Amino acid sequence: MRSIPARPATEPAPGPLPTGAGLVEAARDGDARARAALFGDYLPLVYNIVGRGLNGHPDVDDVVQETMVRAMRALPSLREPERFRSWIVAIAVRQMHDHGRRHRAAARLADLPEAAGIPDPAGDFAELAVDRQALARAGQDLLEAGRWLTDDHRETLALWWQECAGQLTRVEVAEVLRLSVPHTAVRIQRMKAKLEAAVGVLAAWRARPRCPELGALADSGAASRVLTRLTRHVTTCARCAAAVAARDSIDELPIRLGSLAIPALLAARIPGLAAQHGTATGPVAAFLRAVSPRRGPAAWRRVLVAGAAGAAAVALALYLEPLPRTPQVPGVPGPAASASAAAPSAAPSVSPGPASTAAAASPDTRAPAAYSGVAAGDHYVAPNGDDANPGTLDRPFATISRALAASAPGQTVAVRGGTYRPTATVSLAGTGTGERRITVSNYRDEQPVLDGSRLPAGTWFVVQRGGFLTVRGLRIVNAPDRAYVCESCHDTVLARLDVHGNGQAGLLLRGADTHDNLVADSDFHDNHETGGTGGYADGLAFKDGAGGGNRVRGCRMYDNSGDGVDLDGFAGAVTVEHTWAFGNGVNRWGTASFSAGGSGFKLGGVQVSHVLTDSAAWDNAGFGVTEAGGTGAHRLARDTAFRNGAAGFAFVSSAATVRDSLALANHPDAWLGERVTHSANSWEQPGWTTASLDVTDAASATAPRGPDGRLPVTSFLRNTRDPSVGAALSP
């Protein structure tokens, strides 16, 4: 009779894996589970860097796999686990550089669609100014302008790109440059001054019609000398200066990574590869020794900055997005982040577990490429938390206020999904530094909702003070009064907020020294007073304060009882760009004595010069865009006003400049005083009618935002007659 083997004793369930440097140490020391979890969690980072860097090249998967294999083999010799993040990035950069060197000849033969669309009789200038490989892949002004820099400045630029993308800290950049942190800030500032000049020259060069003197100066010579000549001309030529003024400062163009979905097959290979490649041998071990910290920063320099081609390859992984100026230390991380840019500050802290391991093991699962929020945090907040807890993922805090109180500059607060119903004002009093911002963000793709329905009447819901704070990914509803108040905030980023259904203004920035703040990719809607006339709840307002450098970008303000954007009473210029204000001032709540009259954009009642560009106002009860009786020299360009209850553009007392703007079906389209300078607007040209606009899909303007947080794609108000006039809702 066949014997039946005894059933083995039940093995105990494996314990939880460590996080951060502990996970790296466990993986380095041979723990197979830790290796699979570590490389599975860092696969999105590597894949996004390589995928964007190679611009979708068919070899992306191969380069990513080679990067991971090299890292797996070299891991046992890693001396400083806390450096794992920058270490694996260095390997990825080197692999991209090697790939680019092999394929450079073919890339040079590729078409240049961006340049091909611009008539350019002086082709030698383009050859001199632009690295064609980088431009063909990225098409970004910053990349083009970078070709004017010296090798030292290009090296600094490459490292700054890495820092802005979250790949390196300022301390690591300083180590690579062999400078102190303050001296590194000076080096970056000098590089950016040169880059600023180059971007300005490119803006003037692309102007149509182009200044004839500019072309005559771009004949020949070394790039640095040509740049000096052209910069000198651009700064003294009124025609060129106008083109330069229309573009953003590079201090407002930090960099963020896009997100790419990881092929399931590649994700499924990670556990097997991690088990197979656990020792360092041959050339990989030599590579590790070359970049080991004990060899000093020169080795990191060779790996992270592999010449101009390496810098371009890294840069291709990035695209640009405006952020507030930070004069003290440039290159502050942006408001939106991918998983790769969202790890907490001190170390590559990841939270592997059954879910992440399973995702990597199943060939039917696509591993997450990025999250709308942070992938991990230094402190965690959850609806079922307790402020007596240590604030870990397993034992979170209950309130954001408590988490901020525990946060040091450079740390991240991850807010778990669910509904929070506080009974008192939520205070956000944390302050970071120019080098180390504090971030409060939703955790991964979870949605935290702050519900103010339990607050006493007249209570402000969220009140923030301080600076160098990023707040993103929160939904704020049901406040009895103002939903979010920023008191004398500076260098703050408020991004991907959804603020609606509150009893007063959705967001109010006020107080002295309110400066260099950015409100981006956020929605403020359906805010109204529950009593009285109901008509004073604005979507977003700057009031009773002063300060420069404030910006609003990519936002929607709609269906509020007051104005969409109200800058009246704020003594400081605010720039609003690519923002929509619609349906404001309309009685949607059946209020008997509704005051109505809400406008789309109210630019202010004090003598300041606000800027409104590429923005649209439609279906507001009052004006589309108005000066509100102020006398400042506002600047408006490429804006649209459609079907508003009063004038589309109302500037009677101010010395505003209005150009390239469109107004149709308003009452009237334009009401302009004698001090206004206006040109190339629709009401100054014959033949403009509502038939020139696509008005069939208004509902798409309120569609959900995409994964990147940007405004939805819509054909509404698309101009079929002359696209150079009016706002481009969807470029």
C-alpha positions in Angstrom: 0.0 0.0 0.0 1.3 3.4 -1.0 2.4 5.4 2.0 1.0 8.8 2.5 3.5 11.4 3.6 2.7 13.2 6.8 1.1 16.6 6.4 3.7 19.2 7.3 3.0 21.5 10.1 1.4 24.8 9.2 4.0 27.4 8.6 3.5 30.7 10.5 2.4 33.6 8.4 5.2 35.8 7.4 5.6 38.9 9.4 5.2 42.4 8.0 8.0 43.7 5.9 10.0 46.7 7.1 9.8 50.1 5.3 12.2 52.7 4.1 15.9 51.9 4.6 14.9 48.8 6.6 13.3 47.3 3.5 16.4 48.0 1.5 18.6 46.4 4.1 16.4 43.3 4.2 16.5 43.0 0.4 20.3 43.6 0.4 20.8 40.8 3.0 18.9 38.2 0.9 15.3 38.4 2.0 13.5 37.3 -1.2 10.1 38.8 -0.2 11.8 42.1 0.6 13.7 42.1 -2.8 10.4 41.5 -4.7 8.6 44.2 -2.7 11.4 46.7 -3.0 11.9 46.4 -6.8 8.1 46.1 -7.3 7.6 49.4 -5.6 10.4 51.2 -7.4 9.3 49.8 -10.8 6.9 52.7 -11.4 9.7 55.2 -10.7 12.1 53.6 -13.1 9.5 52.9 -15.8 8.3 56.5 -15.8 11.8 58.0 -16.0 12.9 55.7 -18.8 9.5 55.7 -20.6 9.4 59.5 -20.7 13.1 59.8 -21.3 13.0 57.5 -24.4 9.7 59.0 -25.4 7.9 55.8 -26.0 10.7 54.1 -27.9 10.1 50.3 -28.5 13.2 49.6 -26.3 11.6 51.1 -23.2 10.7 47.8 -21.6 14.2 46.4 -22.4 16.0 49.4 -20.9 13.8 49.2 -17.8 14.4 45.5 -17.3 18.2 46.0 -17.8 18.1 48.8 -15.2 16.3 46.6 -12.7 18.6 43.6 -13.3 21.7 45.7 -12.8 20.3 47.1 -9.6 19.3 43.7 -8.4 22.8 42.3 -9.0 24.5 45.3 -7.5 22.3 45.6 -4.4 24.3 43.3 -2.1 27.2 45.8 -2.3 25.1 48.9 -1.6 26.8 50.5 1.4 24.2 53.1 2.3 20.6 51.8 2.1 19.1 55.3 2.7 20.6 56.2 -0.7 18.8 53.5 -2.6 16.5 56.0 -4.4 19.1 58.2 -6.0 21.3 55.1 -6.5 18.7 53.3 -8.7 17.9 56.6 -10.5 21.6 56.9 -11.3 21.5 53.4 -12.9 18.5 54.3 -14.9 20.1 57.5 -16.2 23.2 55.6 -17.2 21.1 53.0 -19.1 19.2 55.8 -20.9 22.5 57.5 -21.7 23.9 54.2 -23.1 20.8 53.7 -25.2 20.9 57.2 -26.5 24.5 56.8 -27.5 23.7 53.7 -29.5 20.7 55.3 -31.3 21.9 58.9 -31.6 22.7 58.6 -35.3 19.2 57.4 -36.1 17.6 60.1 -33.9 19.4 62.8 -35.8 17.7 61.7 -39.0 14.2 62.0 -37.4 11.9 64.8 -38.5 11.5 67.9 -36.3 7.8 68.6 -36.4 7.8 71.4 -33.9 10.4 73.4 -35.9 9.0 72.3 -39.3 5.8 74.2 -38.6 7.6 77.5 -38.2 8.8 79.4 -41.3 12.5 80.0 -40.6 14.6 81.6 -43.3 17.6 81.6 -41.0 18.0 77.9 -40.5 21.5 78.3 -39.2 20.2 80.0 -36.0 18.0 77.0 -35.3 20.9 74.6 -35.8 22.9 76.6 -33.4 20.3 77.1 -30.7 18.6 73.8 -30.6 19.7 70.3 -29.9 17.5 68.6 -32.5 17.3 65.3 -30.7 16.0 66.8 -27.5 13.6 69.1 -29.3 12.2 66.4 -31.5 11.4 64.3 -28.4 10.3 67.0 -26.0 9.6 70.2 -27.9 9.9 72.3 -24.8 11.4 75.8 -24.8 13.4 75.0 -21.7 15.2 72.2 -23.4 15.9 74.3 -26.4 17.2 77.1 -24.4 19.4 74.8 -22.4 21.6 74.2 -25.5 22.9 77.8 -25.1 24.4 77.0 -21.8 28.0 76.2 -21.0 28.9 72.6 -20.0 29.0 73.6 -16.3 25.6 75.3 -16.5 24.2 72.3 -18.4 25.5 70.0 -15.7 23.8 72.2 -13.1 20.6 72.2 -15.2 20.6 68.4 -15.4 20.8 68.1 -11.6 18.2 70.8 -11.1 15.8 68.9 -13.4 16.4 65.8 -11.2 15.7 67.8 -8.0 12.5 69.3 -9.4 11.3 65.9 -10.5 11.9 64.6 -7.0 14.8 62.3 -7.9 17.4 64.2 -5.9 17.4 66.3 -2.8 19.2 69.6 -2.6 21.8 68.0 -0.3 22.5 65.3 -3.0 22.8 67.9 -5.7 25.3 69.8 -3.5 27.3 66.6 -3.0 27.5 66.0 -6.7 28.6 69.6 -7.3 31.0 69.4 -4.4 29.6 72.6 -3.0 27.8 73.6 0.2 24.0 73.8 0.1 24.0 77.7 0.0 26.7 77.7 -2.7 24.6 75.2 -4.7 21.6 77.6 -4.5 23.8 80.4 -5.9 25.1 78.1 -8.7 21.5 77.2 -9.6 20.4 80.8 -9.6 23.2 81.8 -11.9 22.4 78.9 -14.3 18.7 80.0 -14.3 19.6 83.6 -15.1 21.4 82.3 -18.2 18.5 80.0 -19.0 16.0 82.8 -18.5 17.9 84.9 -21.1 17.9 82.0 -23.5 14.2 81.4 -23.1 13.5 85.0 -23.7 15.6 85.0 -26.9 13.6 82.0 -28.2 10.4 83.7 -27.4 11.4 86.8 -29.4 12.7 84.6 -32.2 9.3 82.8 -32.5 7.3 86.0 -32.5 5.4 86.6 -35.8 6.3 88.9 -37.4 9.9 88.6 -36.2 12.1 91.6 -35.4 14.4 91.9 -38.5 17.3 93.0 -36.4 17.2 89.8 -34.3 17.8 87.6 -37.4 20.7 89.8 -38.5 22.5 89.2 -35.1 22.1 85.4 -35.2 24.7 84.8 -37.9 27.5 82.8 -36.5 29.8 82.3 -33.6 29.9 80.3 -30.4 26.6 79.8 -28.7 27.5 81.9 -25.6 28.6 84.9 -27.7 25.5 84.7 -29.9 23.3 84.5 -26.8 25.0 87.6 -25.3 24.4 89.6 -28.5 20.8 88.5 -28.8 20.1 89.1 -25.1 21.5 92.6 -25.3 19.2 93.3 -28.3 16.1 91.7 -26.7 16.4 93.8 -23.6 16.6 97.1 -25.5 14.1 96.4 -28.3 10.5 97.2 -27.5 9.2 94.8 -30.1 11.2 91.8 -28.8 10.6 92.8 -25.2 6.8 92.5 -25.8 7.3 88.9 -26.9 9.5 88.1 -23.9 7.0 89.6 -21.5 4.2 87.3 -22.8 6.0 84.1 -21.6 6.5 82.7 -18.2 9.6 83.2 -16.1 11.5 79.9 -15.7 11.2 80.4 -11.9 7.5 79.5 -12.6 8.3 76.5 -14.7 9.3 73.7 -12.4 9.2 70.1 -13.6 7.0 67.1 -12.9 6.9 63.6 -14.2 4.1 62.3 -16.3 2.6 58.9 -15.5 2.9 55.8 -17.7 1.1 52.5 -17.1 3.5 49.6 -16.6 3.0 46.6 -18.9 1.6 43.7 -17.0 4.2 41.3 -18.4 7.1 43.5 -17.2 5.5 43.9 -13.7 5.1 40.1 -13.5 8.8 39.6 -14.2 10.0 41.5 -11.1 9.6 38.7 -8.4 11.4 36.2 -10.6 14.2 38.6 -11.6 14.6 39.6 -7.9 15.1 36.0 -7.0 17.4 35.2 -9.9 19.7 38.2 -9.6 20.8 38.5 -6.0 24.6 38.8 -6.2 26.9 41.4 -7.7 29.4 40.1 -10.2 31.5 41.2 -13.1 30.9 44.6 -14.6 27.9 45.4 -12.5 29.9 45.1 -9.4 32.5 47.4 -10.9 29.7 49.9 -11.7 28.5 49.8 -8.1 32.0 50.5 -6.9 32.2 53.4 -9.3 29.1 55.0 -7.7 29.6 53.9 -4.1 29.5 57.0 -1.8 32.9 56.0 -0.3 34.4 57.0 -3.7 33.2 60.6 -3.3 30.9 62.8 -5.3 33.0 62.7 -8.5 31.7 59.2 -9.3 28.1 60.4 -8.8 28.9 63.3 -11.2 30.0 60.8 -13.9 26.8 58.8 -13.5 24.2 61.4 -12.9 25.6 64.0 -15.4 26.7 62.0 -18.5 27.4 65.1 -20.5 24.9 67.1 -22.5 23.3 64.0 -24.0 22.7 62.6 -20.6 21.1 65.8 -19.4 18.8 65.9 -22.4 17.9 62.2 -21.9 16.9 63.0 -18.3 15.1 66.1 -19.3 13.0 64.3 -21.8 11.3 62.5 -19.0 9.8 65.9 -17.9 7.3 68.4 -18.9 6.7 71.9 -17.5 4.1 73.3 -15.2 4.0 76.7 -13.6 4.7 77.2 -9.9 5.2 80.3 -7.7 8.5 82.0 -7.7 10.8 81.1 -4.9 13.6 83.8 -4.9 15.6 82.4 -2.1 16.0 78.9 -3.4 14.9 78.0 -7.0 13.6 74.7 -8.1 10.8 74.0 -5.6 8.9 70.8 -6.3 5.7 71.2 -8.0 2.1 70.8 -6.8 1.4 67.6 -8.7 3.5 64.5 -8.3 3.8 61.0 -9.5 4.5 58.1 -7.3 8.1 58.6 -8.0 8.1 62.1 -6.6 5.9 61.4 -3.7 8.0 59.4 -1.3 8.6 61.0 2.2 11.6 63.1 2.8 14.1 61.2 4.9 14.4 58.0 2.9 12.8 56.0 0.1 9.9 54.9 2.4 7.6 52.5 0.7 4.8 50.4 2.1 5.0 47.0 0.4 2.4 44.5 1.4 0.2 41.7 0.0 -1.5 44.1 -2.5 1.7 45.3 -4.1 3.2 41.9 -4.2 0.2 40.4 -5.8 0.1 43.1 -8.4 3.6 42.2 -9.4 2.9 38.5 -9.5 -0.3 38.5 -11.6 0.2 38.7 -15.3 -3.4 40.2 -15.6 -2.6 43.2 -13.4 -1.1 46.5 -14.5 1.0 47.9 -11.7 0.2 51.5 -10.8 2.4 54.0 -12.7 1.5 56.9 -10.5 -1.0 58.3 -8.0 -2.9 61.5 -7.8 -1.5 62.0 -4.4 1.6 60.9 -2.5 2.7 57.3 -2.5 3.9 57.4 1.1 4.2 59.8 4.0 6.2 60.7 7.0 2.9 61.0 8.9 -0.6 59.6 8.2 -4.1 60.9 8.9 -7.3 58.8 8.7 -10.9 59.2 9.7 -10.6 56.4 12.2 -7.3 57.7 13.6 -6.4 59.1 17.0 -4.2 62.1 17.7 -2.6 60.1 20.5 -1.3 57.6 17.9 2.3 57.9 16.5 0.9 58.9 13.1 2.1 55.8 11.2 0.2 54.0 8.4 -1.1 51.4 10.8 -1.7 53.9 13.7 -2.6 57.2 12.0 -3.5 60.6 13.5 -7.1 61.8 13.4 -6.5 65.4 12.3 -4.3 67.1 9.8 -3.6 69.8 12.4 -1.9 67.2 14.6 0.1 65.7 11.8 1.3 69.2 10.8 2.3 69.9 14.3 4.5 66.8 14.2 6.0 67.6 10.8 9.4 69.1 10.3 10.4 70.9 7.1 10.7 68.5 4.2 8.2 66.0 5.5 4.9 64.8 4.0 1.5 64.3 5.6 -0.5 61.6 3.8 -4.3 62.0 4.3 -6.3 58.7 3.9 -9.6 58.6 2.1 -12.9 59.0 3.8 -15.0 61.7 5.4 -13.7 63.9 8.2 -16.3 65.9 10.2 -14.5 68.2 12.6 -16.3 70.3 15.1 -13.8 73.2 15.1 -11.6 75.1 12.6 -8.9 73.0 11.0 -5.6 74.9 11.5 -2.8 74.4 9.0 0.1 76.1 10.7 3.1 74.2 9.4 5.9 76.1 7.7 8.6 74.6 5.6 11.6 76.2 4.0 12.6 77.1 0.5 14.7 73.9 0.3 12.3 71.6 2.2 8.6 72.2 1.7 6.0 70.5 3.9 3.4 68.6 1.8 -0.2 67.7 2.9 -1.7 65.5 0.2 -4.3 62.8 -0.3 -2.7 59.3 0.0 -2.3 57.6 -3.4 -5.6 57.6 -5.2 -7.8 57.9 -2.1 -10.1 60.9 -1.7 -10.3 62.6 1.7 -13.4 64.8 2.2 -13.4 67.5 4.8 -17.1 68.0 5.8 -17.9 71.2 7.8 -21.5 70.4 8.5 -20.8 70.0 12.3 -19.2 73.4 12.6 -21.0 76.3 14.4 -22.5 79.0 12.3 -20.0 81.6 11.2 -17.0 79.4 11.7 -14.2 79.4 9.1 -13.5 75.8 8.1 -9.8 75.5 7.1 -7.4 78.3 8.1 -3.8 78.2 6.9 -0.8 80.4 8.0 2.8 80.3 7.1 4.7 79.4 4.0 6.4 76.8 1.9 3.5 74.5 2.3 1.9 72.4 -0.5 -1.8 71.3 0.1 -3.4 69.1 -2.6 -6.0 66.5 -3.3 -8.6 67.6 -0.7 -12.3 67.9 -1.1 -13.9 70.6 1.2 -17.6 70.8 1.6 -20.5 72.1 3.7 -18.7 74.8 5.6 -21.2 77.2 7.2 -18.9 80.2 6.2 -15.6 80.5 4.4 -14.3 77.1 3.3 -10.5 77.8 3.1 -8.8 80.9 4.3 -5.1 81.6 3.7 -3.9 84.2 6.2 -0.7 86.0 5.0 0.4 82.9 3.3 3.5 82.9 1.1 5.2 80.4 -1.2 2.2 78.1 -0.9 0.9 75.7 -3.5 -2.8 74.8 -3.4 -3.5 72.2 -6.0 -6.2 69.7 -7.0 -8.7 71.0 -4.5 -12.4 70.5 -5.0 -14.3 73.1 -2.8 -18.0 73.3 -3.2 -21.3 73.6 -1.3 -20.0 76.0 1.3 -21.7 79.0 2.8 -19.2 81.6 1.7 -16.1 82.0 -0.5 -14.5 78.7 -1.5 -11.0 80.0 -1.1 -9.9 83.4 0.3 -6.3 84.6 0.4 -5.9 87.7 2.6 -3.6 89.6 4.9 -0.3 91.4 4.6 2.7 89.6 2.9 0.4 87.3 0.9 2.9 86.6 -1.8 4.3 84.0 -4.3 1.3 81.6 -3.9 0.0 79.3 -6.6 -3.6 78.0 -6.9 -3.6 75.3 -9.5 -5.8 72.7 -11.1 -8.6 73.2 -8.6 -12.4 73.6 -8.7 -14.5 76.1 -6.7 -18.2 75.8 -7.4 -21.7 75.8 -6.0 -20.8 78.0 -3.0 -23.6 80.2 -1.7 -25.0 81.9 1.4 -27.8 79.9 2.9 -29.5 83.0 4.2 -29.9 86.6 3.3 -29.4 87.5 -0.4 -27.2 84.5 -1.2 -25.1 86.5 -3.6 -21.7 87.1 -2.0 -20.1 83.7 -2.0 -17.2 83.9 -4.5 -15.4 80.9 -5.9 -11.9 82.3 -5.2 -11.0 85.7 -3.8 -7.9 87.8 -2.9 -9.1 90.4 -0.4 -7.8 92.9 2.2 -4.2 92.2 1.8 -1.1 92.8 -0.4 1.8 90.9 -2.0 3.2 90.1 -5.4 3.9 86.9 -7.3 0.5 85.3 -6.7 -0.9 83.1 -9.5 -4.1 81.2 -10.4 -3.7 78.5 -13.1 -5.9 75.8 -14.6 -8.9 76.4 -12.3 -12.7 76.4 -12.7 -15.0 78.7 -10.8 -18.6 78.1 -11.6 -22.1 78.2 -10.3 -21.2 80.3 -7.2 -23.7 82.9 -6.0 -21.0 85.6 -6.1 -18.1 86.1 -8.5 -16.0 83.4 -10.0 -12.7 85.3 -9.2 -12.7 88.4 -7.1 -9.4 90.4 -6.8 -11.2 93.6 -5.6 -9.4 95.2 -2.7 -6.1 93.3 -2.9 -3.1 95.5 -3.2 -0.9 93.3 -5.3 -0.9 92.1 -8.9 -2.3 88.6 -9.4 -1.8 86.6 -12.6 -4.7 84.4 -13.7 -4.1 82.1 -16.6 -6.0 79.3 -18.4 -8.9 79.5 -16.0 -12.6 79.3 -16.6 -15.4 81.2 -14.7 -18.9 80.5 -15.7 -22.5 80.4 -14.4 -21.7 82.6 -11.5 -24.3 85.0 -9.9 -27.3 83.0 -11.0 -30.0 82.1 -8.5 -29.9 78.3 -8.4 -31.2 77.9 -4.9 -34.6 79.7 -5.0 -33.5 82.6 -2.7 -36.3 85.1 -2.6 -34.2 88.2 -2.4 -31.2 87.0 -4.4 -28.8 89.8 -5.1 -27.4 88.3 -8.4 -24.9 90.2 -10.4 -21.9 87.9 -10.0 -19.2 88.3 -12.6 -16.7 85.9 -14.1 -13.5 87.8 -13.3 -13.4 90.9 -11.1 -9.9 92.3 -11.4 -9.9 94.8 -8.6 -10.8 98.1 -7.1 -7.3 99.4 -6.2 -4.6 100.7 -8.5 -2.9 97.4 -9.3 -2.1 95.7 -12.6 -3.6 92.2 -12.7 -3.0 89.9 -15.6 -5.6 87.7 -17.2 -4.5 85.4 -20.1 -6.0 82.5 -22.0 -9.1 82.5 -19.7 -12.8 82.3 -20.4 -16.0 83.7 -18.8 -19.4 82.7 -20.0 -23.0 82.6 -18.8 -22.3 84.8 -15.7 -25.2 87.0 -14.5 -22.9 90.1 -14.5 -19.8 91.0 -16.4 -17.6 88.5 -18.1 -14.4 90.4 -17.1 -14.4 93.8 -15.2 -12.1 96.3 -13.5 -14.7 96.8 -10.8 -14.1 100.5 -10.9 -10.3 100.3 -10.4 -7.8 102.4 -12.3 -4.9 100.0 -12.6 -3.1 99.0 -15.8 -4.5 95.5 -16.1 -3.2 93.3 -19.0 -5.5 91.0 -20.8 -4.6 88.7 -23.7 -6.3 85.9 -25.6 -9.4 85.8 -23.3 -13.0 85.0 -24.2 -16.3 86.4 -22.9 -19.5 84.7 -24.1 -23.2 85.1 -23.3 -22.7 87.1 -20.0 -25.6 89.1 -18.6 -23.7 92.4 -18.8 -20.6 93.6 -20.8 -18.2 90.9 -21.8 -15.2 93.2 -21.1 -16.0 96.2 -18.9 -13.0 98.6 -18.4 -14.2 102.1 -18.1 -11.8 103.8 -15.6 -8.6 101.8 -15.9 -5.6 102.0 -18.2 -6.0 98.3 -19.2 -4.5 96.7 -22.2 -6.8 94.2 -24.0 -5.6 92.3 -27.0 -6.4 89.2 -29.1 -9.6 88.6 -27.1 -13.0 87.5 -28.2 -16.5 88.6 -27.0 -19.8 87.5 -28.4 -23.4 87.5 -27.2 -22.7 89.8 -24.2 -24.5 93.0 -23.4 -22.5 94.7 -24.9 -19.4 92.8 -25.9 -17.0 95.5 -24.9 -17.5 98.6 -22.7 -14.1 100.4 -22.8 -13.0 103.8 -21.6 -10.7 106.1 -23.4 -7.6 105.1 -21.3 -7.9 101.5 -22.5 -5.4 100.2 -25.1 -7.0 97.5 -27.3 -6.0 95.7 -30.5 -6.8 92.7 -32.6 -10.0 91.9 -30.6 -13.1 90.3 -32.2 -15.2 93.4 -31.8 -12.7 95.4 -33.8 -12.9 93.1 -36.8 -15.8 92.4 -39.2 -17.5 89.1 -39.6 -17.5 87.7 -36.0 -20.8 86.0 -35.0 -21.8 83.2 -32.7 -21.5 80.9 -35.6 -17.7 81.3 -35.2 -17.9 79.3 -31.9 -18.7 75.7 -31.1 -21.4 76.0 -28.4 -22.8 72.5 -28.6 -21.1 70.8 -25.7 -21.2 73.2 -22.7 -21.6 70.2 -20.3 -18.2 68.9 -21.1 -16.7 72.0 -19.3 -17.8 70.5 -16.0 -16.5 67.0 -16.8 -14.2 65.4 -14.3 -10.5 66.2 -14.5 -8.1 63.6 -15.9 -5.5 61.7 -13.9 -3.0 64.5 -14.3 -5.4 67.0 -12.7 -5.7 69.2 -15.8 -8.8 70.7 -17.2 -11.0 68.4 -19.2 -10.7 68.3 -23.0 -13.7 70.1 -24.5 -14.7 71.5 -27.9 -16.9 74.2 -26.2 -16.2 77.7 -27.3 -13.7 76.5 -29.9 -13.0 79.3 -32.3 -13.3 78.1 -35.9 -12.6 81.5 -37.5 -9.3 82.7 -36.1 -7.7 80.5 -33.3 -5.3 83.3 -32.5 -8.2 85.3 -31.0 -9.7 84.3 -27.7 -8.9 81.6 -25.2 -8.1 78.0 -26.1 -10.1 75.9 -23.7 -8.5 72.8 -25.0 -5.2 73.5 -26.8 
